Amino acid sequence: MGEKLTLIQALSVTLSSMTIVFLTLLVISLILDSFKHIFKEKPKADVKKEVAQTVVEDDDNEEEKVVVAIAASIMAGEGKVNPNLHVTSIKRVK
């Protein structure tokens, strides 16, 4: 341990260490990507038919109110002012 490393030796250790780390990360990434294919669920055709039959139509006016409320709250959180949006009342939605 009393030996001093030269610049070339230090760069060699650094590059080999970085290579080992990146190769390890690559292997972990490949393993995680393979989980998508290993544990892939088979789609069930019966479920899709049931979902398509139970579609509920929402009131467009209510949906627009929710979108405007969300946009206004985001702008208020960021401190921006939009003259096109006016909050007249705030009601709790269940």
C-alpha positions in Angstrom: 0.0 0.0 0.0 3.0 2.2 0.3 3.4 2.3 -3.5 2.3 5.4 -5.4 0.2 4.9 -8.5 1.1 6.6 -11.8 -1.4 8.5 -13.8 -1.6 5.6 -16.3 -2.3 3.1 -13.6 -4.9 5.3 -12.0 -6.7 5.8 -15.4 -6.5 2.0 -15.9 -8.2 1.3 -12.6 -10.8 4.0 -13.2 -11.7 2.7 -16.7 -11.9 -0.9 -15.6 -14.0 0.0 -12.6 -16.4 2.0 -14.7 -16.6 -0.8 -17.3 -17.5 -3.3 -14.6 -20.2 -1.0 -13.2 -21.8 -0.3 -16.6 -21.7 -3.9 -17.6 -23.4 -4.8 -14.4 -26.1 -2.2 -15.0 -26.6 -3.5 -18.5 -27.1 -7.0 -17.2 -29.6 -5.8 -14.6 -31.4 -3.9 -17.3 -31.6 -6.9 -19.6 -32.9 -9.0 -16.7 -35.6 -6.5 -15.9 -36.6 -6.2 -19.6 -36.9 -10.0 -19.8 -39.5 -10.0 -17.0 -41.9 -8.3 -19.4 -41.8 -11.4 -21.7 -41.6 -14.0 -19.0 -44.5 -12.8 -16.9 -46.6 -11.6 -19.8 -50.3 -12.2 -19.2 -52.5 -13.6 -22.0 -55.3 -11.2 -23.0 -58.7 -12.5 -22.3 -61.2 -11.9 -25.0 -64.3 -12.3 -22.7 -63.2 -9.4 -20.5 -62.8 -7.0 -23.4 -66.3 -7.8 -24.6 -67.8 -7.1 -21.1 -65.9 -3.8 -20.7 -67.1 -2.7 -24.1 -70.7 -3.4 -23.2 -70.5 -1.6 -19.8 -69.4 1.8 -21.1 -71.1 4.6 -19.2 -71.5 8.0 -20.9 -70.6 11.0 -18.7 -72.1 14.4 -18.8 -69.8 16.5 -21.1 -70.6 19.6 -19.1 -69.4 18.0 -15.9 -66.2 16.8 -17.6 -65.4 20.2 -18.9 -65.9 21.7 -15.4 -63.4 19.1 -14.0 -60.9 19.9 -16.7 -61.2 23.6 -16.1 -60.8 23.1 -12.3 -57.7 21.0 -12.7 -56.2 23.6 -15.1 -57.0 26.4 -12.8 -55.5 24.6 -9.8 -52.3 23.8 -11.7 -51.9 27.4 -12.8 -52.6 28.7 -9.3 -49.9 26.3 -7.9 -47.4 27.6 -10.4 -48.3 31.2 -9.7 -49.4 31.9 -13.3 -52.5 34.0 -14.1 -54.8 33.1 -17.0 -57.4 35.8 -17.8 -59.5 33.2 -19.6 -60.1 31.1 -16.5 -62.3 32.5 -13.7 -63.0 30.4 -10.6 -66.5 31.4 -9.3 -66.9 28.8 -6.6 -65.2 25.8 -5.2 -67.2 22.6 -4.4 -66.0 19.3 -3.1 -66.5 16.5 -5.6 -67.1 13.0 -4.2 
